[in-house]
Amino acid sequence: MKQISRRHFLQAGLIGAAAITTGFSNLAYTGSKNSTIDKVRLGKTGLLVPRLALGTGTHGGKQSSDMTRMGVENWLKIARYAHERGMTFYDAADLYGSHKNVKEILKEVPREKATLLTKIWTRPEDWNPDAPMKTIDRFRKETGSDYFDIMLLHCMTNGNWQEEKKPYIEALSEAKQKGIVKTVGLSCHNFEALKIAAEDPWVDVILARINPDGIIMDASPEEVMAVLKKAHDSGKGIIGMKIFGEGRMKDDNQREKSLQYVIGSKNVDCMTIGMTSAEQVEDAVNRVMRIVKG
């Protein structure tokens, strides 16, 4: 794959408007230039993944997001740049309509060197009336991948998800047994849902909202972190999201504080951050690795 230099990206004008729309208008490069993200063990799942995933769902909904609205070709340029920084972890979802983005980058990044996470929307009245297994088969076609490293129930908003989403749980279990998915779990948008996930033996991976300022979270940072510690101690893989409060942390010091809090907790294995410019990728990778190296 052709390497894309930072200078090329700056000259191409990919930085600026896109950065501002997601709240990264005041970036400051930190640490060594051109750092490469490291890999970490995702709980006791057996997966070794990049510490930082390329999110594709900023301001996402109705099968659209900032990353899909910018066009696949523009997103691909950012994904290629991220690849040069070791970010071969792609966080997709049906809700974002981002499978088409992932399919294109997987034509360039060997599948065995990539980590693919997707999420299945469990409210069929919204747009997808298909049975869960049929939906999973559609995902395989849309991404061009025979398997997924992680597949999650998307956006669990109450403590009754174990019963309400039973057909989807059964489908994911079947897919896991067949080798179509390696690990299963859920993304949490409710504190009760999170607490139950922490104790459910079916759950391999939890995607949870966490930052020290409590922005777009399910409870206070202290309450959420206590649950994440319990889940992580039991062997579950923990992926953090909303680290920068979906772009609401515009201040450089806020972002720094949040990364230090999440990484320093040792309860969050890795994190996903939506990025729409090469500048954001470089800032995040350099900043994360400087904090990791301490």
N, C-alpha and C positions, 0 to 999 in steps of 0.2 A: 504494500500500500504506500502511495506517495506521501512523504512526510510534509506537513504543513507547518511552516515556521510562524512564530509570533509576529514577525515583521509582515509576513504575507497577510495575516489576518487584520493587522492594523491598517495596512494599505487597502485591503479589500473593503474596509468600512463596515465590518460586521459588529463593531463596538459602538455604543452610543445610545441610540434610541431604544434598542432592545434591552440594554442594561438598565436604562432608566425605568422602563415599564415594570420591571420586576424588583425595583427598589435597591439596585446596586449602583446608584449614581455616584457614590463617593468611595470608589475602591482604592485601596492602597496596597501595592505589592509588598509581601512580607517574606522573609526567609530567602533561601537560595532560589535563583531563577531556575525554571525548567525542572522542578522537582517531579518525582514520579510517585504516585500514590502507592502505599504498601498494601499487602494482603493480610487478612485476618481470618481466624476461624469463626464461623457463624454458630455460636453456641456449641452444642454437641451434635449438630446435624451432619457433620462430616464434610461440609462445604467450606472451601477456602475461597474467599471473595475479596475484591478490592474494598478498601475501607470506605470509599466514596462511590456512590452510584449516581449515574446520570439520570435525574428525574425527567419525566416527560409530561407531567400533569399540572404545571402551574396554571392557576385559574382555569382548571379543567372541568368539563361537564358536557353531557349530551354528545359524547364522542368527539370532543374538540378540546384543545388546550393551546397555550401560547406556542408550544413546540410544533403542533400540527398546523396552526394558523400561519406560522412563518414560512411554511412550505418545506417539503422533504429535503430539497436540495440545500437550502440554507441550513436546516438542522444537521444535515450530513456533514457539512463543513465543521460545525462545532463538535460533532461526535468524533470526527477524525482527529481533531485537535485534542480532544479528551483522551482518545486512544493513545496518542503519543505521550500522555501523562499517566498512562496505566489505568485509566478509567474504562474498563471493559465490562462494567456492570450496568445493565440497562433496566430501568424501572418503568414498565409499561402498564397499560390497563385498557380494557375495552371502553371504559368510561371516557378515556382521553382520546380514543381513536388513534393511538400511537403505534399500533402493531405494524402499520405500513412503514413507519420510520425505522423500527427495529429490523424489519425484513431487509431493508437496504443496507444498514450498517453490517448485518451479519453476512452479507455478500463479500465483505472486505475483511472482517475480523473472523478468524477460524472459530467455529462454534465451540470447540473444546476449550478455547481460551476466553470465552465470554461467559458471563453469568446473566441469565435471563430470568427476570421476575415479571409476572403479570398478575392481574387481579380480575376476578370474575364478578360481574355485577349480578346481584341476587334479587333484583326487583323486576321480574319479567314484564310487568305492566309498562315499564318505561320505554323499552324498545325491542327487547329480545325475548320472544315467547318460546324459544327453543328449549328443549330439555338440556340439563347441565352437560351431559356427555357430548351432545351434539355441539354445544357451545365450545367445549374444550377442543373438539375436532376442528371447529372453525378457527380457533386461535392458532392451531398448528399450521393451517393453510395461510393465514394472514401473516404470520411471522416467518414462515418458511423453515421452521424448526420442528423436528419430530418430538422434542421434549422441552420441558421447562425446569429450571433449577429450583424455582420457587413459584408456587401459585397460591394466591390468597383470596379468601372471601373478602370482598371489597366493602369497606365503610360500614362496619357493624355499629349500630347506634343504640342498642339496648342490651340488657342482660339476658334476653331470651333467645339469643342467636343459635344456641345449641339445638333447640327444638324447631324454631322457625326456619332455619336454613338446612334442615336435615337432608333433603334431597341433594343439595349442593355438597354437603359434607360427605355423603355417601359416594357421590360422583368423584370427588377429589381423592377419596380413599381408594376407589377403584382405579383411577388414573395413576396413583402412586404405586399400587400393586403391579400395574402393567408396565411401569417404568416411564410413563408419559410425563410424570412430574416426580421430582426427587424429594421435595419437602412441601408441606402444606401449612396453612395457618390463616391469619386474618389481619386486616388493617382495622385499627380501633378508632372510633370517633365517639366514644362514650366510656365513662370510667367503670361502670358495672361490666360492660363488655370486656374491658381490659382485665379487670380482676378475675373474671371467670376464665379468660384465655390463659392467664398465668398459671392456673391450676389444672387445665384440661389436658390430659395426656395425648389427645389427638393433635394438639397444636405443636408444630415444630418451630414455627417462626411467627413473631409478632412484629407488626409495623405500627409504631406508636409515636404520637405527637409529643415532643419534648424540647423544651428550651427553658432557661432560667427565669425568663420574664413572664411565663404563663400565657404567651400569646397564642391564640387559637389552640388551646389545650383542653383536656377533658376534666382536669382537676388542677390543684396547685402543683408546681414543680416537685415539691417535697412528697406529696402523695403519689404522684405518678412514678417518681424515681424509686420509691419504696416498693411499688408493685413490680417495676422492671427488675429490680435487684432480686426479688423473690423468683421471678420467672427465669432470669438468667442463671441464678444459682441452681435451679432445677435442670438446667441444660438447654433451655430454649434459646434459639437465636433471636437477638433483638436488633431491629433496624429502626433507627430514629428518623423521623420526618418533622417538618415544620421547624427545623433547626434555626432558620432565620425568620420564622413567623410568616412564611409565604411572602417574603420580600418586605415585610413591615419593619424589619430591623434595618433601617437605612444608615444608621451610624456605624462607623467602622469599629468603634469600641464595643458596641452591642454584639456585633457578629463575633468579634474576638472572644468576648466573655461567654457567649453561647457555646462556641466550639470547645473552649476550655472546660466548661461545665459538663458537656456531654461526653467528651473524650476522657476527661479526668475521672468520671464516675466509674468507669470500668464495667458498667452495667449495659452499655450500648455497644454492640460489636462494630456496627458500621452505620452509615447514614445515607440518605438520599436527598439530594438538593437539585431543584430544577434550575437549569442554566440556559440562557439564551444568547450567550456571547462567549467568545474565546477568552475575553478578559475575565469573565466570571470564573471560568474553568481554571485559569492560571492562578487567580487570587485564592480560590478555595483550596486547590491542591497544595500550593506553597504554604498557605496558612495552616492547613491541617497537618502537614508533615513537620512543620516547625514545632507545633504543639506536641506532636507525637514524640519527636526526638528530644523534647524537653529542654 
